[in-house]
Amino acid sequence: MADGLTEDDVEESVLNGQIVRVQTDHLGRRRYTIEGTAAGGRRVRTVCRYSDAGDRIVMITVYEVGEE
């Protein structure tokens, strides 16, 4: 991935993270921003939504959180 994040980093950050934002897209579907910690303490945000069938999570984007 472009930020040097691995699939394991993303999985870990989603599993230990918290929902920090809920939005609705132009089709009325909710999307969630989850912020969590990956290996080495990197803060990662994942924007995702449930699939139309509701049985999977669709990851829209993943990025490392910089200094705020």
C-alpha positions as a Markdown table, in Angstrom:
| # | Residue | x | y | z |
|---|---|---|---|---|
| 1 | Met | 0.0 | 0.0 | 0.0 |
| 2 | Ala | 1.1 | 3.6 | -0.6 |
| 3 | Asp | 1.5 | 4.5 | 3.0 |
| 4 | Gly | 3.6 | 1.4 | 3.7 |
| 5 | Leu | 0.7 | -0.2 | 5.5 |
| 6 | Thr | 0.2 | -3.9 | 5.3 |
| 7 | Glu | -3.0 | -5.9 | 5.3 |
| 8 | Asp | -2.1 | -7.0 | 8.8 |
| 9 | Asp | -1.8 | -3.3 | 9.9 |
| 10 | Val | -5.2 | -2.5 | 8.5 |
| 11 | Glu | -6.8 | -5.6 | 10.1 |
| 12 | Glu | -5.3 | -4.8 | 13.5 |
| 13 | Ser | -6.3 | -1.2 | 13.4 |
| 14 | Val | -9.9 | -2.0 | 12.5 |
| 15 | Leu | -10.2 | -4.7 | 15.1 |
| 16 | Asn | -8.8 | -2.5 | 18.0 |
| 17 | Gly | -10.2 | 0.7 | 16.7 |
| 18 | Gln | -13.3 | 2.9 | 17.4 |
| 19 | Ile | -15.8 | 4.5 | 15.0 |
| 20 | Val | -14.9 | 8.2 | 15.0 |
| 21 | Arg | -17.3 | 9.4 | 12.3 |
| 22 | Val | -20.5 | 8.2 | 10.6 |
| 23 | Gln | -21.6 | 9.7 | 7.3 |
| 24 | Thr | -24.2 | 9.0 | 4.6 |
| 25 | Asp | -23.1 | 8.8 | 1.0 |
| 26 | His | -25.1 | 10.1 | -2.0 |
| 27 | Leu | -27.0 | 6.7 | -2.2 |
| 28 | Gly | -28.1 | 6.9 | 1.4 |
| 29 | Arg | -25.7 | 4.2 | 2.6 |
| 30 | Arg | -23.8 | 4.8 | 5.9 |
| 31 | Arg | -20.1 | 4.9 | 5.8 |
| 32 | Tyr | -17.9 | 4.7 | 8.9 |
| 33 | Thr | -14.5 | 6.1 | 9.8 |
| 34 | Ile | -12.6 | 3.8 | 12.2 |
| 35 | Glu | -9.4 | 4.9 | 13.9 |
| 36 | Gly | -7.2 | 2.3 | 15.4 |
| 37 | Thr | -3.6 | 1.5 | 16.1 |
| 38 | Ala | -1.4 | -0.8 | 13.9 |
| 39 | Ala | 1.8 | -2.5 | 14.8 |
| 40 | Gly | 4.5 | -0.1 | 16.0 |
| 41 | Gly | 1.9 | 2.4 | 17.3 |
| 42 | Arg | 0.9 | 3.8 | 13.9 |
| 43 | Arg | -2.5 | 5.5 | 13.9 |
| 44 | Val | -4.6 | 4.4 | 11.0 |
| 45 | Arg | -8.0 | 5.4 | 9.7 |
| 46 | Thr | -10.2 | 3.2 | 7.6 |
| 47 | Val | -13.3 | 4.5 | 5.8 |
| 48 | Cys | -15.7 | 1.6 | 5.1 |
| 49 | Arg | -19.3 | 0.6 | 4.7 |
| 50 | Tyr | -21.3 | -2.6 | 4.7 |
| 51 | Ser | -21.8 | -4.3 | 1.4 |
| 52 | Asp | -25.3 | -4.0 | -0.2 |
| 53 | Ala | -26.1 | -7.5 | 1.0 |
| 54 | Gly | -24.9 | -6.5 | 4.5 |
| 55 | Asp | -22.6 | -9.5 | 4.8 |
| 56 | Arg | -19.2 | -7.9 | 4.2 |
| 57 | Ile | -17.3 | -4.7 | 4.9 |
| 58 | Val | -16.2 | -2.7 | 1.9 |
| 59 | Met | -13.1 | -0.6 | 2.6 |
| 60 | Ile | -13.2 | 2.6 | 0.7 |
| 61 | Thr | -9.8 | 4.1 | 1.8 |
| 62 | Val | -7.2 | 3.5 | 4.4 |
| 63 | Tyr | -4.6 | 6.0 | 5.5 |
| 64 | Glu | -2.1 | 6.7 | 8.3 |
| 65 | Val | -3.1 | 9.6 | 10.5 |
| 66 | Gly | -0.4 | 12.3 | 10.6 |
| 67 | Glu | 0.3 | 14.8 | 13.3 |
| 68 | Glu | -2.7 | 17.0 | 14.0 |
